[in-house]
Amino acid sequence: MSESDGKLSLISVGDWSKPANTLVEKISDAIGGIAKPWQIKRVAEAEAIADRIQTTADIERAERLQRAAIRFLAEETKKQENIESIISKALPEVSEQAKPEQVEDDWIANFFDKCRLISDDDMQKLWAKLLSGEANSPGRFSKRTINLVASLDKSDARMFSTLCSFTCCVGQQLVPVIFDYTNQIYSKSGIDYSFLAHLESIGLIRFNYAPKHVYTIDGLEQEIVIDYFGQNVFIRFDSPNANEFAVGQVLFTQAGEQLSSICGAKRQDGFFEYLNTIWKGDGLPLITSDMMVPLELMGT
């Protein structure tokens, strides 16, 4: 690798699609070169301190400075490894139609400022999906969503993925359909009051605590499709427009909806049949289809 290519570090350009290579270049330009440890100026200062140790007469102080410099460089090296690992995981998911050149530099800088501390492999995969998703569709993930993800524990991510396994696409909106969280269909997956209250507290959902009061989606057309991981229900309302449809006690926040598409949720056995029972009980005219068509929005 030539000196001019040094900024690309361990991420080998040429092995990926043109958009993926463009993303690497974009990242390099936005954060000052991914080959160099984060915050180059601070690293240089640490190295300068290490050099001055040789000239100081205060041996005890020199030893402390040396330990501090070594610790600092070790920390920065680990952050660099995290950055490169996330990029490597993201590149295979960058599509041929991606437009990474349209991703804002501020978004990239904020992204890597938050993800550089992430060393867990599963969480790195989540961050990689955020990066590739933004490259594939610039503007898909807000900086607020990125900041929220930075605050999540691995257990939070697992809980959210569990909730998303009960998510339907109603018209064009992704909705976690929770009608009665005490029902066995939910409780067997660990969903209960504290589960939902926690996800609300960290900003992923809105939770209506009163069981008899449910959220609705308004302004629906006369005919809608409800899609649960490729299993479809077709509903036709009497009115030609401005219809409303009850979807239960939970709604995604904006961040939650953005993250629901990449959380890796999987279909729950028996849930589709449960929903049909609920909706038939409400007197809705249902036409079902068991055609297993992958639901792209659900990330399957």
SVG drawing of the C-alpha trace seen along z (x, -y; Angstrom):
<svg xmlns="http://www.w3.org/2000/svg" viewBox="-69 -18 87 39">
<polyline fill="none" stroke="black" stroke-width="0.4" points="0.0,0.0 1.4,-3.4 1.9,-6.3 -1.1,-8.1 -3.2,-5.0 -2.2,-4.9 -5.4,-6.6 -7.3,-3.5 -5.5,-1.4 -6.5,2.2 -9.7,1.7 -8.7,2.9 -10.1,0.8 -10.8,2.8 -12.2,5.9 -15.7,4.3 -18.2,2.7 -17.6,-0.9 -20.1,-2.4 -18.4,-0.5 -15.0,-1.8 -16.6,-5.3 -17.9,-4.9 -14.3,-4.1 -13.0,-7.2 -15.9,-9.2 -15.1,-8.0 -11.4,-8.7 -12.1,-12.2 -14.7,-12.8 -12.7,-11.6 -9.2,-12.4 -8.0,-9.0 -9.1,-5.7 -5.6,-4.3 -4.5,-6.7 -5.6,-6.4 -8.5,-8.5 -7.7,-12.1 -4.3,-12.3 -3.4,-15.5 -3.8,-13.9 -1.8,-10.9 1.0,-13.1 0.9,-14.9 1.2,-11.6 4.2,-10.6 5.8,-14.0 5.3,-13.4 7.0,-10.0 10.0,-11.6 10.3,-14.2 10.5,-11.5 14.1,-10.9 15.1,-14.4 13.3,-14.8 15.1,-14.5 11.9,-13.5 12.0,-9.7 8.8,-9.1 6.9,-11.6 8.5,-10.2 7.2,-6.7 3.7,-8.0 3.9,-9.9 5.1,-6.8 2.3,-4.7 -0.2,-7.3 1.2,-7.5 1.2,-3.7 -2.4,-3.5 -3.5,-6.2 -2.0,-4.7 -3.4,-1.3 -6.9,-2.8 -6.6,-4.6 -5.4,-1.4 -8.5,0.4 -10.8,-2.3 -9.1,-2.1 -9.6,1.7 -13.3,1.2 -13.7,-1.4 -12.1,0.8 -14.1,3.9 -17.4,2.1 -16.4,0.8 -15.4,4.3 -18.7,5.7 -20.6,2.9 -19.0,3.0 -20.5,6.3 -24.0,4.8 -23.4,1.7 -25.5,2.2 -24.5,1.4 -27.2,-1.4 -25.8,-3.0 -25.0,-6.7 -22.4,-7.0 -21.2,-10.3 -24.5,-11.8 -24.0,-10.9 -23.2,-14.1 -19.8,-14.5 -21.3,-15.5 -23.3,-12.3 -20.1,-10.2 -18.1,-12.1 -20.9,-11.7 -21.3,-8.0 -17.6,-7.2 -17.4,-9.3 -20.1,-7.1 -19.2,-3.7 -15.4,-3.7 -16.0,-2.4 -18.0,0.6 -16.1,3.9 -18.8,6.5 -19.2,8.4 -23.1,8.4 -23.3,4.7 -20.7,4.0 -22.9,5.9 -25.8,3.5 -23.5,0.5 -22.4,1.9 -26.1,2.2 -26.5,-1.5 -23.5,-2.4 -24.4,-0.4 -28.1,-1.4 -27.2,-5.0 -24.9,-4.5 -27.6,-2.7 -30.2,-5.3 -28.7,-8.6 -30.9,-10.2 -32.4,-6.9 -31.0,-7.1 -31.0,-10.4 -28.2,-11.6 -30.6,-11.4 -31.1,-7.7 -27.3,-7.1 -27.0,-8.9 -29.7,-6.7 -28.0,-3.5 -24.8,-4.6 -26.6,-4.5 -28.0,-1.0 -26.7,2.1 -26.6,5.4 -29.6,6.5 -31.5,3.5 -30.9,4.5 -32.0,8.0 -35.2,6.8 -36.0,4.5 -35.4,7.3 -37.8,9.5 -40.5,6.8 -39.9,6.4 -40.7,10.0 -44.3,8.9 -44.1,6.1 -46.4,5.7 -46.4,3.4 -49.8,1.7 -50.1,-0.1 -46.7,-1.8 -46.1,-2.0 -44.2,0.5 -46.0,1.1 -45.4,3.5 -48.8,5.1 -49.3,5.6 -53.0,5.9 -52.7,7.5 -49.1,8.0 -50.4,10.4 -51.5,12.9 -49.3,16.0 -48.4,15.2 -46.3,12.3 -45.4,13.4 -43.7,16.6 -41.2,14.3 -40.6,12.3 -42.8,9.3 -44.5,7.9 -45.2,4.5 -41.6,3.9 -40.3,5.0 -42.4,2.5 -41.8,-0.3 -38.1,0.1 -38.2,-0.2 -40.3,-3.3 -37.8,-4.7 -34.9,-4.4 -36.8,-6.1 -37.6,-3.3 -41.4,-3.0 -44.5,-4.7 -46.4,-2.5 -50.1,-3.0 -50.4,-1.6 -54.2,-1.4 -55.1,2.0 -58.5,0.9 -57.0,-2.1 -55.2,-1.4 -53.3,-3.4 -54.8,-3.7 -53.4,-4.5 -55.7,-7.1 -56.3,-8.2 -56.0,-4.8 -57.3,-4.0 -60.3,-1.8 -58.1,1.2 -54.9,2.0 -52.5,4.8 -51.1,5.9 -47.9,7.8 -46.3,9.9 -43.0,11.2 -44.6,12.1 -47.9,13.4 -50.6,11.0 -54.0,9.9 -56.1,7.8 -58.7,5.5 -61.4,3.5 -63.2,0.8 -66.7,-0.4 -65.5,-4.0 -63.4,-5.0 -60.9,-7.0 -59.9,-8.4 -60.3,-5.0 -58.6,-4.1 -57.2,-0.8 -56.4,0.2 -52.9,1.5 -52.6,2.1 -50.8,0.6 -47.4,-0.2 -46.1,-2.5 -42.5,-3.0 -40.8,-6.3 -39.1,-7.7 -35.8,-6.2 -37.5,-2.9 -39.1,-2.7 -35.8,-3.4 -34.0,-0.7 -36.8,1.8 -35.8,2.4 -32.3,3.6 -32.7,5.4 -32.8,8.9 -36.2,9.8 -37.7,13.1 -41.3,14.3 -43.1,15.7 -44.9,19.0 -48.6,18.7 -48.7,14.9 -50.2,14.4 -53.1,16.8 -53.5,14.8 -53.9,11.6 -56.5,13.0 -58.5,14.1 -58.3,10.6 -59.3,8.8 -62.1,11.2 -63.4,10.6 -63.5,6.9 -65.7,7.7 -63.2,6.8 -63.5,8.4 -60.3,10.3 -58.7,12.0 -55.6,13.8 -52.6,15.1 -49.9,17.4 -47.6,16.7 -44.2,16.4 -42.8,13.3 -39.7,11.8 -40.6,8.5 -37.7,6.2 -38.8,3.6 -38.4,6.1 -34.8,6.8 -35.4,10.5"/>
</svg>
